[in-house]
Amino acid sequence: SALRDERFAARGSTLFVTLEPCCHFGKPPPCTRAVIDAGIARVVVAQTDPFPAVAGQGIAELLAAGLRVDVGLMEAEARQLNAPYRMLLEHRRPWVIGKWAMTLDGKIATRSGDSRWISNEQSRAEVHRLRGRVDAILVGRGTLERDDPLLTARPAGPRVATRIVVDRHARSPVDRQLFRTPAAAPVVVAVGPYAPAQRVAALANAGCQIWRLTAGDEQPEQQVAELLAECGRQRWTNLLVEGGGQILGAFHDAELLDEVHAYIAPKLIGGAGAPQPLGGIGLERLADMSAITDTRIDLFGDDVRIVARFARSR
């Protein structure tokens, strides 16, 4: 749209892009045609597009039109930026971000389940900004019942995330505010093969879309894989997993977390019965640990946020 703006003098200029301009008709028309028509003289491309309908053809079209094209400037940074797109394209699933807030002693709630609030207001505002740029937000039934979250971005962001509840036996109470606000964002409930038909019908009647998983309770990693496969069919690029520990642990055990946002507050809870961020089976040996890279540390008041990616997802 900027290239079509008469106030924007593009003729003879240089265009820098993180991904090769597309040359096929999708939702918008080809980007290459807009670039050529705008009279741009040079295009600097950080990374070629792995999508089969592009895959170098966009660059070839620009060259054929007489433009100068340079490829590879800041390619490593562009690969990081485009990682969710590549994940969907290459593995048919979204990029998975695991998020939690915990105390200095690694607790996400007290032994009674009280977790409001571990993180401060600044941290929570940052989480809302994150919610506003993902395609879906996922929690388990325990979090739904305990915290009664709305799972929306406030204020709204550029995307409206679908809200997903993993409820294998369809036991979620339909009076939760998530089910009372269907106009705010779509709601999906993922149920297992043994979920009673009557309970599933009650959730469907409450306005929820039902995803039926074939894997049973004894196969949490397979359930996670099924969930991500369905997200991929929705063409979602980013999934935010907000917990609790059982759900986050299942994603971790399946090695299907790509990125972690951990908010650490200067507080102590203590107690062996207080929950931690990652449940599930966990590792038996430190040697089995997946390498974490691209770590970033940010401060939000007294809270510390650590953002890190797994090397296997790069």
C-alpha positions in Angstrom: 0.0 0.0 0.0 2.9 2.3 0.7 4.1 1.8 -2.9 0.7 2.9 -4.2 0.7 6.0 -2.1 1.3 9.1 -4.3 3.0 10.9 -1.4 5.7 8.1 -1.3 8.3 8.8 -4.0 9.6 5.3 -4.7 11.0 5.7 -8.2 14.7 5.1 -8.4 14.9 4.1 -4.7 16.3 1.0 -2.9 13.9 -1.4 -1.2 15.1 -3.5 1.8 13.0 -6.6 2.6 13.5 -9.5 5.0 11.9 -12.0 2.6 12.0 -12.4 -1.2 9.0 -10.6 -2.8 6.3 -13.0 -3.8 5.5 -13.4 -7.5 2.2 -15.3 -7.3 -1.4 -14.5 -6.7 -2.5 -15.3 -3.1 -4.7 -13.1 -1.0 -2.9 -10.0 -2.3 -1.5 -9.6 -5.8 2.2 -10.3 -6.5 4.6 -8.1 -4.6 7.0 -8.2 -7.5 4.6 -6.4 -9.8 4.0 -3.6 -7.3 7.8 -3.2 -6.9 8.4 -3.0 -10.6 5.4 -0.7 -11.3 6.7 1.6 -8.5 9.9 2.2 -10.4 12.2 0.9 -7.6 15.7 0.5 -8.9 17.3 -1.9 -6.4 16.0 -4.6 -4.0 18.0 -5.9 -1.1 16.6 -9.3 0.0 17.7 -10.7 3.3 16.4 -14.3 2.7 14.9 -16.1 -0.3 11.3 -17.4 0.2 11.2 -21.2 0.7 7.5 -21.3 -0.4 7.4 -23.4 -3.6 5.5 -20.9 -5.6 8.2 -18.3 -5.0 11.6 -20.0 -4.2 13.8 -17.7 -6.2 11.2 -16.9 -8.9 10.5 -13.5 -7.3 14.1 -12.5 -7.6 14.3 -13.8 -11.1 11.3 -11.7 -12.1 12.9 -8.6 -10.6 16.1 -9.2 -12.4 14.3 -9.8 -15.7 12.6 -6.4 -15.3 16.1 -4.8 -15.0 16.2 -4.2 -11.3 19.4 -4.8 -9.3 18.9 -7.5 -6.6 21.2 -8.2 -3.8 20.6 -11.3 -1.6 21.9 -12.2 1.9 22.2 -9.0 3.9 21.5 -9.8 7.5 20.2 -13.3 6.5 20.8 -14.8 10.0 18.6 -12.0 11.6 16.0 -12.5 8.9 15.9 -16.2 9.5 15.1 -15.6 13.2 12.4 -13.1 12.3 10.9 -15.4 9.8 11.2 -18.6 11.9 7.4 -19.0 12.5 6.7 -18.7 8.8 9.3 -21.3 8.0 8.0 -23.6 10.8 4.5 -23.6 9.3 5.8 -24.0 5.8 8.3 -26.8 6.5 6.7 -28.6 9.4 3.0 -27.7 9.0 2.7 -26.4 12.5 2.9 -23.1 14.3 5.8 -21.7 16.2 5.1 -22.5 19.8 5.9 -20.0 22.6 5.7 -21.2 26.2 5.0 -18.4 28.7 4.9 -18.4 32.4 5.5 -16.2 35.4 7.3 -17.6 38.4 8.9 -16.6 41.7 12.6 -16.7 42.5 12.2 -20.3 43.8 10.5 -21.4 40.6 6.9 -21.5 41.7 3.9 -20.5 39.5 1.4 -20.5 42.3 1.0 -21.3 46.0 0.1 -24.8 47.1 -3.6 -23.8 47.0 -3.3 -22.6 43.4 -3.3 -18.9 44.1 -1.2 -17.1 41.4 -2.6 -13.5 41.2 -0.4 -11.8 40.9 3.2 -13.2 40.7 4.3 -10.8 38.0 3.9 -7.1 38.1 1.7 -4.8 36.1 4.4 -4.0 33.6 5.1 -7.6 32.9 1.4 -8.4 32.4 1.1 -5.5 30.0 3.9 -7.0 28.0 2.1 -10.4 27.9 -1.0 -8.6 26.5 1.1 -7.2 23.7 2.4 -10.8 23.0 -1.2 -12.1 23.0 -2.1 -9.4 20.4 0.4 -10.8 17.8 -0.2 -14.5 18.0 -2.9 -16.6 16.2 -4.0 -18.7 19.2 -3.6 -19.0 23.0 -3.8 -22.3 24.7 -4.4 -23.4 28.3 -5.5 -26.5 30.1 -8.8 -27.1 32.0 -7.0 -26.7 35.3 -6.0 -23.1 34.4 -9.5 -22.4 33.1 -11.2 -23.5 36.3 -8.6 -22.0 38.7 -8.0 -18.6 37.1 -11.0 -18.1 34.9 -8.9 -16.3 32.3 -10.3 -14.3 29.5 -7.3 -14.9 27.2 -7.7 -11.8 25.1 -5.2 -9.0 24.4 -6.1 -5.8 26.3 -5.8 -3.4 24.5 -6.4 -5.3 21.3 -3.4 -6.0 19.1 -3.1 -6.5 15.3 -4.4 -10.1 15.6 -7.3 -11.7 17.4 -6.1 -15.0 18.9 -8.4 -18.0 19.0 -8.6 -19.3 22.6 -8.0 -23.0 23.0 -8.7 -25.1 26.1 -7.4 -28.6 26.3 -10.1 -30.5 28.2 -9.7 -34.2 27.5 -12.9 -35.3 29.4 -15.0 -32.2 28.5 -15.4 -31.2 32.1 -15.1 -27.5 31.7 -17.8 -25.5 33.4 -19.7 -23.4 30.8 -20.0 -20.5 33.2 -16.4 -19.4 32.7 -16.0 -16.0 31.2 -14.1 -17.4 28.3 -17.3 -19.2 27.2 -19.5 -16.1 28.0 -17.6 -13.9 25.6 -17.7 -15.6 22.1 -17.8 -12.2 20.4 -14.4 -11.3 21.8 -12.5 -14.2 20.1 -13.3 -17.7 18.9 -13.1 -20.5 21.4 -11.9 -24.1 20.7 -12.1 -27.0 23.2 -9.9 -30.0 22.4 -11.4 -33.2 23.9 -10.0 -36.7 24.0 -11.5 -39.9 22.7 -13.3 -40.7 26.0 -15.1 -37.4 26.5 -18.8 -38.0 27.2 -21.0 -37.0 24.3 -23.4 -35.1 26.6 -20.5 -32.9 28.0 -19.1 -32.3 24.5 -22.6 -31.2 23.4 -22.9 -28.8 26.2 -19.6 -27.1 25.2 -20.7 -27.0 21.6 -24.0 -25.4 22.6 -22.0 -22.8 24.5 -20.6 -21.7 21.2 -17.3 -23.6 21.2 -15.7 -25.3 18.3 -14.8 -28.9 19.3 -11.5 -30.5 18.2 -11.5 -34.3 18.8 -8.2 -35.8 19.6 -7.6 -39.5 19.0 -4.8 -40.0 21.5 -5.8 -41.0 25.0 -4.7 -39.7 28.4 -1.8 -42.0 28.5 -0.3 -40.3 25.3 0.1 -36.6 26.2 2.9 -36.1 23.7 0.8 -37.5 20.9 -2.1 -35.3 22.0 0.3 -32.3 21.7 1.3 -33.4 18.2 -2.3 -33.7 17.2 -3.1 -30.2 18.5 -0.2 -28.7 16.5 -1.2 -30.5 13.4 -4.7 -29.1 13.6 -3.3 -25.6 14.3 -1.2 -26.1 11.1 -4.3 -26.9 9.1 -5.7 -23.6 10.3 -2.6 -21.9 8.8 -1.6 -20.4 12.2 2.0 -19.3 12.5 2.2 -18.5 16.3 0.7 -20.4 19.2 1.1 -19.1 22.8 0.9 -21.8 25.5 0.1 -20.1 28.8 -0.1 -23.2 30.9 -0.4 -24.6 33.5 2.5 -26.9 34.3 0.9 -30.0 33.0 0.3 -28.6 29.5 3.6 -26.9 29.4 5.3 -30.0 30.5 3.6 -32.1 27.8 4.9 -29.7 25.1 8.4 -29.8 26.7 8.4 -33.6 26.9 7.4 -33.7 23.2 10.2 -31.3 22.3 7.6 -29.0 20.7 8.4 -25.8 22.5 10.3 -23.4 20.2 10.6 -20.3 22.4 10.2 -19.5 26.1 9.1 -16.3 27.8 9.8 -16.7 31.5 8.9 -13.8 33.8 10.7 -14.0 37.1 9.4 -12.0 40.1 11.5 -11.2 43.2 9.2 -13.2 45.4 9.3 -16.5 47.3 6.5 -19.0 47.9 8.2 -22.2 49.0 6.6 -25.5 49.7 7.0 -28.9 48.0 3.4 -28.8 46.9 3.5 -25.5 45.1 3.4 -26.0 41.3 6.3 -25.4 39.0 6.2 -24.2 35.3 7.0 -27.6 33.7 5.2 -30.8 34.8 5.2 -33.9 32.7 8.0 -36.5 32.8 11.0 -34.2 32.5 14.5 -35.2 31.8 16.4 -38.1 33.4 19.9 -36.8 32.5 21.3 -33.3 31.9 23.0 -34.7 28.8 19.6 -35.0 27.3 18.8 -31.3 27.6 18.0 -29.4 24.5 20.3 -26.5 23.7 18.9 -23.1 24.3 20.1 -20.1 22.3 19.3 -16.6 21.3 18.7 -15.6 24.9 17.5 -12.1 25.7 17.0 -10.6 29.2 14.6 -7.7 29.8 13.6 -5.8 32.9 10.0 -4.8 33.6 10.2 -2.9 36.9 11.5 -5.4 39.4 10.6 -8.4 37.2 13.1 -10.1 34.9 12.0 -11.6 31.6 14.1 -14.2 29.9 13.3 -14.9 26.3 15.1 -17.9 24.7 14.8 -20.2 21.7 15.6 -23.8 21.4 18.5 -24.5 19.0 16.5 -27.3 17.3 13.9 -24.8 16.1 16.3 -22.4 14.4 
